[in-house]
Amino acid sequence: MTSTPTPTTTTSSSLPPTRITVLISGSGTNLAALISACQPSAPPPSRSASSPPTSTTPHLPSCTLIRVISNRRSAYGLTRASDAAIPTHYHNLVAYKKQLPSTPAGVLAARESYDADLAALILADEPDLVVCAGWMHILTAKFLDPLREADVDVINLHPALPGAFDGANAIARAWEAGRSGEITRTGVMIHYVVDEVDRGEPVVVKEIELREGESLEELEGRVHEVEWKAIVEGTNVAVRRLWDRRKITKGAKEGSGS
């Protein structure tokens, strides 16, 4: 397995406090990795759900998870967040769809309204970064534009290599492609979120060799283990890049006297 992080210049020890909002849809194992990286003293998760190993040293020492938002009420990640004393919120699309006709235009309007409200909810907390950690909802410009204007970056974890298997069921699709001899490796990437699904600039890329005779369940297990490390590494890189950019922007404004 190989990895390709994006180089940065700011060191972890020099980072300002960073506020992070996390979006989830499921069990929250990637969230658990972030909690461990930010809060190594957090209580251990319930044994009723799998979790990455807990850390004794914070890998994101400047970061605070300020809220976890789920679009599924039953997502176990909400329990993980509550156990770590992180505020949570449930924000579901269904209520928006019920208010509008079940037509393509109605569905689009519902999604855009949902995304606009989600952006407002997040920005009210004044985060520096949003991390999509198993977030199963395609974000539209109604969400991305307000965050871009507020200088808040959005990153996402996707279990595939850049340009391969965009969208849902990426691990299963890679496994099938491996069985048919089309590919010999897959991977995990952390990337910036843009309008086009899973096509934003990669922040961290980790390659995973496919194994002959491996079951889908076995590959999924190996991919998830890589995800738990990649989500922390990618968040770290994104945070450092964010503050590098803000430092440059601040210097330019001061230099121009604006």
Sequence and secondary structure as in RCSB ss.txt:
>XXXX:A:sequence
MTSTPTPTTTTSSSLPPTRITVLISGSGTNLAALISACQPSAPPPSRSASSPPTSTTPHLPSCTLIRVISNRRSA
YGLTRASDAAIPTHYHNLVAYKKQLPSTPAGVLAARESYDADLAALILADEPDLVVCAGWMHILTAKFLDPLREA
DVDVINLHPALPGAFDGANAIARAWEAGRSGEITRTGVMIHYVVDEVDRGEPVVVKEIELREGESLEELEGRVHE
VEWKAIVEGTNVAVRRLWDRRKITKGAKEGSGS
>XXXX:A:secstr
  EEE      GGG   EEEEEEESSS HHHHHHHHHH TTS    TTS      SS SSTTEEEEEEEESSTT 
HHHHHHHHTT  EEE  SHHHHHTS SSHHHHHHHHHHHHHHHHHHHHTT  SEEEESS  S   HHHHHHHHHT
T EEEEEESS TTSS SS HHHHHHHHHHTTS SEEEEEEEE  SSTT S EEEEEEEE  TT  HHHHHHHHHH
HHHHHHHHHHHHHHHHHHHHHHHHHHHHHHHT 
